[in-house]
Amino acid sequence: MAYTRLTENKEGSPVVSKEYIQEDSSGFRGEAVDRLAKFEDVYDHLLISQENLSQKLEELQQQGKTQSHQFKETMGKKLMNSMIISLLESRGLR
């Protein structure tokens, strides 16, 4: 699947072509806005998932299951999410 970048750098600042964004009475719409909304949904999901995974790890630890497959799998998911969040945040995306 090909990726189409919606922004381009002009004079040191990102610009979105008018073909990807349209103004209406309630704000802005278009492909660029749709993509931003999807990004925000993914980021929100990652943050909520981190909280849930932390709770699950704490429960497993209290049950003495730190060597279990479930604990290790949950820890792997938490580390992967953490890496993605760190990557996004290192680019100023919060």
KAWOLIN-V810490 format. One record per residue. N is the residue number from 1. PHI is phi in degrees with one decimal (999 if undefined). Layout:
N,PHI / N,PHI
This chain:
1,999 / 2,-78.7 / 3,-103.8 / 4,-107.7 / 5,-75.5 / 6,-96.0 / 7,-113.1 / 8,-138.3 / 9,-88.1 / 10,-126.8 / 11,56.2 / 12,79.6 / 13,-138.6 / 14,-71.3 / 15,-130.6 / 16,-107.3 / 17,-62.3 / 18,-61.2 / 19,-69.1 / 20,-101.4 / 21,-150.3 / 22,-132.3 / 23,-93.4 / 24,-135.2 / 25,-63.6 / 26,-101.7 / 27,146.6 / 28,-124.4 / 29,-138.0 / 30,124.4 / 31,-59.8 / 32,-65.4 / 33,-68.4 / 34,-60.1 / 35,-67.4 / 36,-60.6 / 37,-61.2 / 38,-65.0 / 39,-60.2 / 40,-62.8 / 41,-62.7 / 42,-64.5 / 43,-62.0 / 44,-58.6 / 45,-60.2 / 46,-61.2 / 47,-66.5 / 48,-66.0 / 49,-60.6 / 50,-59.9 / 51,-63.2 / 52,-64.5 / 53,-65.9 / 54,-61.9 / 55,-63.9 / 56,-63.0 / 57,-62.2 / 58,-63.8 / 59,-61.9 / 60,-63.3 / 61,-65.0 / 62,-64.2 / 63,-86.3 / 64,73.0 / 65,-107.0 / 66,-71.8 / 67,-101.3 / 68,-76.6 / 69,-60.0 / 70,-61.9 / 71,-62.6 / 72,-65.2 / 73,-66.2 / 74,-64.4 / 75,-63.6 / 76,-61.3 / 77,-63.0 / 78,-63.8 / 79,-66.7 / 80,-64.6 / 81,-59.0 / 82,-61.0 / 83,-64.0 / 84,-64.6 / 85,-61.2 / 86,-61.9 / 87,-61.5 / 88,-63.3 / 89,-68.9 / 90,-67.6 / 91,-97.2 / 92,82.6 / 93,-96.3 / 94,-134.8
